[in-house]
Each structure stands twice: as C-alpha cells, then as structure tokens.
Amino acid sequence: MLTWMKQLLAGGAMALAIGSTSVMVTSPAFAADEAKPAATAPAAASAAAAAPAAPAAVPNKADTAWLLVCTALVILMTLPGLALFYGGLTRSKNILSVLVQCMVVFSLITVLWSIYGYSFAFTEGGAFIGGLDRLFLAGMTPDSVAATFSKGVVIPEYVFMAFQAAFATITCCLIIGSFAERAKFSAILLFIILWFTFSYLPIAHMVWFWPGPDDIKDAASLDAITARAGWLWQKGVLDFAGGTVVHINAAIAGLVGSYVVGKRVGYGKEAMKPHNLVYVMIGASLLWFGWFGFNAGSALEANGSAALAFVNTLLATSAAVLGWSFAEWVLKGKPSMLGAASGCVAGLVAITPAAGFVGPMGALVIGAAAGVICLWGVSGLKRILGSDDSLDVFGVHGVGGILGALLTGIFADPALGGTGIWDYVSNAANPEYSMGGQLWIQAQGVITTLIWSGVVSFIAFKLIDMVIGLRVKEDDEREGLDISSHGESAYES
Amino acid sequence: MKLITAIIKPFKLDEVREALSEVGVSGITVTEVKGFGRQKGHTELYRGAEYVVDFLPKVKIEAAVEDGILERAIEAIEKSARTGKIGDGKIFVSSIEHVIRIRTGETGASAL
C-alpha cells in the first residue's frame, strides 16, 4: 500500500514527462473534485478543495503527527517489547544474547534502510524490486511527500520512510527467535543482511508498492497506475499492515533457520523452560500497545480507516487471548500466563493483514481462531515439523500470519461486515466482492512469500555455514551465550 | 556435641527457628536446597513442551548443639515442622569432632 508518491518537485517533473502528459496536466482539478465523494477523510478533502489550483498537496498536520507517533510506537514493539518477550522465553544464561541481537539487528537494519532499503522497497522500479532514486535518501527533503490511500492526501516522505524502517527492523528481529540460544552472533548479522536485501525488500515492494491514487481517474489510468505497482499488489493481495511482508516472511525464514542451524544441545532431553514469564508478559503487553501504531498507523492517515484498524487490533487480540487460554484450559488442564501472552501475540499477528479491511465482528472471529490454531502451531504442528524453533516463531507468526492472510479474504467481504475493496475510479467501495476469488489471491500472496523467503533463507544459511559457520561451540552453548558470546551475565549467581 | 541437619518445608522455617530458640539453641545456619524423596514432583507445561519437575524446594537447617539439649532440640524441630503430609522432611544427627569460634579462638562447648 503505501507509496512513494512522486514529488512534484524535480523528480516529479521527470515522471510527468515520462507518463501520459495530457492526463497528468489535468490532475489537480480532478483530484479536488474527487476528494469530496471519497469521504474517507473529510478534513483532508476540504483542505484539498480549498486549494484546487495548488500544484502539490500539502501534508495535513494531524496526519503527520499521528504517523510520527505511530513510528515511535512500532519502534517500541521491538525495543523493548519483542526483546523482552523473547528474552523471558530463553533460559537465564541466554537472555542477554537475545536482547543484544534485537538491539543490534534493529540498528543495523535502520542504517541499511537509509542507505538502500527504502529505495529498493518503496520507489518505482520493476514489479519485484524498486529503483535507485532514493539511495542514501537522495533528494529527500522536509518538503518531499508520500501518497496515502486518499486522493490528494499526502504525508511527509520522511515520516513514511521512518515508519517503514520500523517495520523492516521488527521483521528482521522476529527471525532470531527461531535459532535463539545457539547461533553465532556474526552469523546472525550476516544472515540478516542477506535476508533483508534479498527477501524483505522484494516482498515489501511486491506487496506494498504502488504509485498512489492521485492520478487514477478512469479504468485506463487505474490500469496504468496498477501496472507500475508491485507484483502482488497488481494481483490484488490485501495486506493492510504486513501479514505476508512481516510475519509469514520472517516466520518461514526462522523455520528454515531452525532446520539448518540444528537443534540445541540437549533438546528433548533437558528441560528448556522459559526463565522469566514476567518479562514475557511485559513484552507481549508492549507489543500489543505498539501494535496500535503498527496497524492503525498503516492507514497512513488519522481517519476512519485508522480507527477501524485500532478497534480491530483491540478486539481480535482480546478474542485470541480468550481463545488460547480456554483451549489450553480445556485441552491441557490449566490456563497459563505463557498461553495468554502467546494468544495475545497470535491475535495481533492474525489481525495485521486484516486490520483495515474487516469489520469488528470479523476481527473477533479471526482473533479467536488464531488463539486456538496457533496453540496447535506450537504443539501439534511443532511435533510434525520436528525442528527446534526455540521461541516458536513459526508456530505463532507463521501459522497466525497465514491464517490472518486467508481470513482477510473472507471477512473483507462487505456481506460479512468488511470494507470490501476500494474502487478508485468510482471513488467508493466496490459493492461486488468475490470471496472465493479474493481467497485465491490471498493464497497466492502466502505461497509466494513462503517460497521466496524460504529459498532465500536456505541459500543464505548454507552460504554462511560454509564460510564462517552458524553455531557456537558446544561448550559455549552449554555455558550460555551471555558469557561465551558477549562476556557478561544478566543475573548474580 | 552433635550436628543436627534437618530438611524441612520452606514455609515452616520461622516456626522451627522459634522452637529451637526456646529450647536454648544459640544459632542455626539455613540453606535453600532442592531434592526429592517420597513426595512426588509436578509437571509444568510451556506451550507444547511438558517438563516433569522432580526436585522440590526445601530448606536445610544446620544446628550444632550440646549433648544435653539434643533430645529437646530434635523434639522441637519435629513438632514445629510437622504437617502430617508427605514431604515434611527429615532430621539427621551426627557427631562433631571439633568446634572453634573464629573471633576468640575458644573451642568446644564454649564456642557454640
């Protein structure tokens, strides 16, 4: 979704020249006329109408403030949210290794994002990867703007870039849970660089890049704009905040990693209990809190769509906590704190692709289903898969992500309370919705991501294994990575 | 002089300490320990993984006493630590060859 809207500065002028000039020239007038019937953002619409002759849309200050806050919220999800959630799940001798991995990977990806990540993901290039226009954030100024989902509404490109940076960082940090407690720190950093470059960036571009709605006036211009979008966007995959790009993408990478890196020493024989479920609870709660920025912020505007995503993030997650807890109570005898926290994350994952597309009751069903099915993901499915996915990245993020992506296709149906699909030609939600068709489109998004990320991950892990090795020495693993890899310990012994 | 080593339930520690003070025991050493006996452990379930916890937390008390109060001290521990349920613990008594108070160099009974 989201885009890099060509600025109407120097870069924009070039795009104008390349594109259909006659259509482009009339665009400001059309944008002003059409902003009102769209009715998704009344304030923005009137602002646009007030300046019909303006050559470029000016960001709304409320939208800008909202996105800045959301960006900080998404950063909070990783540091310390995910770090504590993961850290509490490890044994006490390995908590610092997970915390330092999260903080360093976060920082590494942020830097890479500014150097080439943003450009390859969110500028126009091919259907599979973006271009070079924004390498080193070249040409980006405080006046640069990015498109939203409403015609004539833009946000500063800086905040869009930072918001997307936060998504890239948490996705990379998610993966490390799969091979926690045994992987070599240098191998992790190397893997993350390769995977970010060859899996995250293409998938993000395929699913989310499009040039923005401003120039869509009729079926022909819609086709022209769509043809410039990412491959999965062109197919019509619905992914509001990152079910495929973030969760399925990271989870399959983690699962492949858990196979290639191998099981922890003593896995299946020694007890490998989470050492601090209080941290797990704090981490899961911070993830939930930050996820309001992740999902509601993905509307890119402070509007009704953001409010819907916010409500769905609240409802689906609560339903998932109840779903996991009661399923565990019935099937395993006791409702546990770890179960409630895991259900919380499972619900958040599942509602992510659906957040702005489904109605509140659809969100309840998606959440409850995720709570129950992800419990199977970390128990029954885990036994079938047979790998040592230390912190159940695939069981929660993979299973929850796939479930959410598919159920988005079902509950986005207006007949089931969803928003349907917005038609930028008629400037209204399309009343016709093919549930089966959309489900198949969603499945293609899932399958593409699983295969792409799975293959990239396998090659990257094998390559690193040959060059520097993936694991720490067995003695170091027994001693714990905190001391053997990082020279410190979290607790007095 | 005898060394009494008692393994008791952790929540009984304060009662045992009071009972020993009443019979004239001048000091004890307490250690948190884990172990197993006839009391069964429990199972813990973390997502898909089930672990049997065999070792239960107990408290170990060590007290050096003069022969004259040995019987009363043992009785005090027995009474104060007993709940009547499995897992109440055990009392071991052994002989002490030598005792020295570090501060003064006193030895034998006067060092207790």
Interface residues (C-beta under 8 A of the other chain):
Chain A: A271 M272 K273 P274 K332 G333 K334 S336 L338 G339 S342 L375 V378 S379 G380 K382 R383 D392 G395
Chain B: E44 L45 Y46 R47 G48 A49 Y51 V53
